[in-house]
């Protein structure tokens, strides 16, 4: 009796069969279809970082839940990583924004303009309000033929203290934006002020709406083009940057 029980203990337990690889791949495809509506996402080159700024730019105040928003605290660490990561050779910024928090948008724009690696921006749909400096912050900018950019003065929602200091603060904030745009684009200061002050372009506000080539004609954007043109330009800039580095290294070695 004891010998029989011992033999039973020596019999190996039945192991569960691992899930076949084909089923694991099928589960992954199903998850991708549920989350993004596609069975897979193509791999991207590791030497280019793609930054998307979409919807309302959210700053210190949380945007309403029904708003599609881009949080600046998510963008800033990405920009630091682009600058610090030696594998990243360039960055493409894709814009379709209605504007938002001025301080946050200007902070992001300043960081983009101070990156040492080649940067290209592409405006798709819209680059309105504080989205204008975000578009001009890159080394080279593109706008789609049907995309628009809205230029208007600084305004604020909610409680405003009706004293001269408040309006002086608005003037200083607007001056910061004007200086940034003129520093990072070819548009003259007088033209920016004129576009901000137009009264016959927008029904419920002052300002100007520029469509596609109009933004190029005033000097705000460098070129009309889409994703193909933006990618070709960025790769060309990356190659030139790499060639300059190689030449500098050769000269240092010769010295």
C-alpha positions as CSV (number, residue, x, y, z in Angstrom):
1,X,0.0,0.0,0.0
2,X,2.8,2.4,0.9
3,X,4.8,1.3,-2.2
4,X,1.7,2.1,-4.4
5,X,1.4,5.6,-2.9
6,X,5.1,6.2,-3.4
7,X,4.8,5.4,-7.1
8,X,1.9,7.8,-7.4
9,X,4.1,10.6,-5.9
10,X,6.8,9.9,-8.4
11,X,4.4,10.5,-11.4
12,X,5.2,14.0,-12.7
13,X,2.3,16.5,-12.5
14,X,0.7,17.4,-15.8
15,X,2.1,20.8,-16.9
16,X,-0.2,23.3,-18.6
17,X,0.7,23.9,-22.2
18,X,2.0,27.4,-22.9
19,X,-0.1,29.6,-25.1
20,X,1.0,29.2,-28.8
21,X,2.9,32.2,-30.1
22,X,0.4,32.6,-32.9
23,X,-2.4,33.2,-30.3
24,X,-0.2,35.7,-28.4
25,X,0.3,37.6,-31.6
26,X,-3.5,37.5,-32.2
27,X,-4.2,38.9,-28.8
28,X,-1.8,41.8,-29.4
29,X,-3.5,42.6,-32.7
30,X,-6.9,42.5,-31.0
31,X,-5.7,44.9,-28.3
32,X,-4.3,47.3,-30.9
33,X,-7.6,47.2,-32.8
34,X,-9.5,48.1,-29.6
35,X,-7.1,50.9,-28.6
36,X,-6.1,52.6,-31.9
37,X,-8.3,51.0,-34.5
38,X,-5.5,49.3,-36.3
39,X,-3.7,45.9,-36.0
40,X,-0.3,47.5,-35.5
41,X,1.8,50.7,-35.6
42,X,4.8,50.9,-37.9
43,X,8.2,51.2,-36.1
44,X,9.7,54.7,-36.2
45,X,13.4,55.6,-36.8
46,X,15.1,55.9,-33.5
47,X,17.2,59.0,-34.4
48,X,14.1,61.2,-34.8
49,X,11.7,62.3,-32.0
50,X,8.1,63.1,-33.0
51,X,6.4,65.7,-30.8
52,X,2.7,66.2,-31.1
53,X,1.0,69.3,-29.7
54,X,-2.8,68.8,-30.2
55,X,-5.9,70.6,-28.9
56,X,-5.8,72.9,-25.9
57,X,-2.4,73.7,-24.4
58,X,-2.9,73.0,-20.7
59,X,-0.8,75.1,-18.2
60,X,-1.2,75.7,-14.5
61,X,-5.0,75.4,-14.7
62,X,-6.5,72.1,-15.6
63,X,-8.6,72.2,-18.8
64,X,-12.2,71.0,-18.8
65,X,-12.5,67.2,-19.2
66,X,-14.3,67.5,-22.6
67,X,-11.3,69.4,-24.1
68,X,-8.6,67.6,-26.0
69,X,-5.5,68.9,-24.3
70,X,-1.7,68.8,-24.3
71,X,-0.1,69.1,-20.9
72,X,3.0,71.2,-20.8
73,X,4.4,69.1,-17.9
74,X,4.4,66.1,-20.3
75,X,6.1,68.1,-23.1
76,X,9.0,69.6,-21.2
77,X,10.6,66.3,-20.1
78,X,10.4,65.1,-23.7
79,X,12.3,68.1,-24.9
80,X,15.0,67.6,-22.2
81,X,15.3,64.0,-23.3
82,X,15.7,65.1,-26.9
83,X,18.6,67.4,-26.0
84,X,20.3,64.8,-23.7
85,X,19.8,61.6,-25.7
86,X,22.8,61.1,-28.1
87,X,20.7,58.7,-30.2
88,X,18.2,61.5,-31.1
89,X,19.5,63.5,-34.0
90,X,16.5,65.7,-34.8
91,X,12.9,66.5,-33.8
92,X,9.6,66.9,-35.8
93,X,6.9,68.9,-34.1
94,X,3.4,68.3,-35.4
95,X,0.9,71.1,-34.5
96,X,-2.9,71.2,-34.5
97,X,-3.7,73.4,-31.6
98,X,-6.4,76.0,-30.7
99,X,-3.9,77.7,-28.4
100,X,-4.4,77.8,-24.6
101,X,-2.2,78.8,-21.6
102,X,0.1,81.6,-22.8
103,X,2.8,81.0,-20.2
104,X,2.9,77.3,-20.8
105,X,2.9,77.7,-24.6
106,X,5.7,80.2,-24.5
107,X,7.8,78.1,-22.2
108,X,7.5,75.1,-24.6
109,X,8.3,77.4,-27.5
110,X,11.5,78.7,-25.8
111,X,12.6,75.2,-25.1
112,X,12.1,74.1,-28.7
113,X,14.0,77.1,-30.0
114,X,17.0,76.4,-27.6
115,X,17.5,72.7,-28.6
116,X,20.9,72.3,-30.2
117,X,19.7,69.6,-32.7
118,X,17.8,70.2,-36.0
119,X,14.1,70.9,-35.5
120,X,11.2,71.1,-38.0
121,X,7.6,72.0,-37.3
122,X,4.5,71.1,-39.3
123,X,1.2,72.9,-38.9
124,X,-1.7,70.6,-39.7
125,X,-5.3,71.9,-39.2
126,X,-4.4,74.9,-37.1
127,X,-1.7,76.7,-35.1
128,X,-3.8,79.4,-33.4
129,X,-3.0,81.9,-30.7
130,X,0.0,80.7,-28.7
131,X,0.4,78.0,-31.3
132,X,2.0,80.6,-33.6
133,X,5.2,80.9,-31.5
134,X,5.2,77.1,-31.2
135,X,5.2,76.8,-35.0
136,X,8.0,79.4,-35.5
137,X,10.2,78.0,-32.7
138,X,11.7,75.3,-34.8
139,X,14.7,75.8,-37.1
140,X,12.4,75.4,-40.2
141,X,8.6,75.4,-40.4
142,X,6.0,74.0,-42.8
143,X,2.2,74.6,-43.0
144,X,-0.3,72.4,-44.9
145,X,-2.2,74.1,-47.8
146,X,-5.5,74.0,-45.9
147,X,-4.1,74.7,-42.4
148,X,-4.7,78.0,-40.6
149,X,-2.9,80.2,-38.1
150,X,-4.8,82.8,-36.1
151,X,-3.0,85.9,-34.7
152,X,-4.8,87.9,-32.1
153,X,-4.0,90.0,-29.0
154,X,-3.7,88.6,-25.5
155,X,-7.0,88.1,-23.8
156,X,-8.1,86.5,-20.5
157,X,-11.2,84.7,-19.3
158,X,-12.6,84.8,-15.8
159,X,-12.1,87.4,-13.0
160,X,-10.0,90.4,-14.1
161,X,-9.0,93.2,-11.7
162,X,-9.9,96.4,-13.4
163,X,-6.9,98.5,-12.7
164,X,-4.2,100.0,-15.0
165,X,-1.6,97.4,-13.8
166,X,-3.7,94.6,-15.3
167,X,-3.6,96.1,-18.7
168,X,0.1,96.9,-18.4
169,X,0.6,93.2,-17.6
170,X,-1.3,92.3,-20.8
171,X,0.9,94.6,-22.8
172,X,4.1,93.1,-21.4
173,X,2.8,89.6,-22.1
174,X,1.9,90.5,-25.7
175,X,5.3,92.1,-26.1
176,X,7.0,88.9,-25.1
177,X,5.1,87.0,-27.7
178,X,5.8,89.6,-30.4
179,X,9.5,89.6,-29.7
180,X,9.6,85.8,-29.8
181,X,7.8,85.6,-33.2
182,X,10.0,88.2,-34.8
183,X,13.1,86.5,-33.4
184,X,12.1,83.1,-34.8
185,X,10.5,84.0,-38.1
186,X,10.9,86.4,-41.0
187,X,7.9,88.6,-40.3
188,X,8.6,92.2,-39.3
189,X,7.3,93.6,-36.0
190,X,5.0,96.1,-37.7
191,X,3.4,93.3,-39.7
192,X,2.7,91.3,-36.6
193,X,1.1,94.2,-34.8
194,X,-1.0,95.0,-37.9
195,X,-2.2,91.4,-38.1
196,X,-3.1,91.4,-34.4
197,X,-5.2,94.6,-34.8
198,X,-7.3,93.7,-37.8
199,X,-11.0,94.1,-37.2
200,X,-12.6,92.6,-40.3
201,X,-11.3,89.1,-40.2
202,X,-12.9,87.5,-37.1
203,X,-16.6,88.0,-36.2
204,X,-16.2,88.1,-32.4
205,X,-12.6,89.2,-32.0
206,X,-9.8,91.2,-33.5
207,X,-7.0,89.6,-35.3
208,X,-6.2,87.8,-38.5
209,X,-6.6,84.2,-39.9
210,X,-3.9,83.1,-42.3
211,X,-4.5,80.1,-44.5
212,X,-1.6,78.0,-45.9
213,X,0.4,80.1,-48.3
214,X,-0.7,83.4,-46.7
215,X,1.4,82.5,-43.6
216,X,4.4,82.0,-45.9
217,X,3.8,85.2,-47.8
218,X,3.9,87.4,-44.6
219,X,7.1,85.6,-43.4
220,X,5.6,83.7,-40.5
221,X,6.2,80.2,-41.9
222,X,9.1,79.1,-44.1
223,X,7.3,76.8,-46.6
224,X,4.0,75.2,-47.6
225,X,4.2,71.4,-47.4
226,X,3.0,68.3,-45.7
227,X,4.6,65.3,-43.9
228,X,6.8,64.2,-46.8
229,X,8.4,67.7,-47.3
230,X,8.9,68.1,-43.5
231,X,10.6,64.7,-43.2
232,X,12.8,65.3,-46.2
233,X,13.9,68.7,-44.8
234,X,14.6,67.3,-41.3
235,X,16.7,64.4,-42.7
236,X,18.6,66.9,-44.8
237,X,19.3,69.1,-41.8
238,X,20.4,66.1,-39.7
239,X,22.8,65.0,-42.4
240,X,24.3,68.5,-42.7
241,X,24.6,68.6,-38.9
242,X,26.4,65.3,-38.9
243,X,28.8,66.4,-41.7
244,X,29.7,69.5,-39.7
245,X,30.4,67.5,-36.6
246,X,32.6,65.1,-38.6
247,X,34.6,68.0,-40.1
248,X,35.1,69.6,-36.7
249,X,36.4,66.3,-35.4
250,X,38.8,65.9,-38.3
251,X,40.1,69.4,-37.7
252,X,40.6,68.7,-34.0
253,X,42.5,65.6,-34.8
254,X,44.8,67.4,-37.2
255,X,45.6,70.0,-34.6
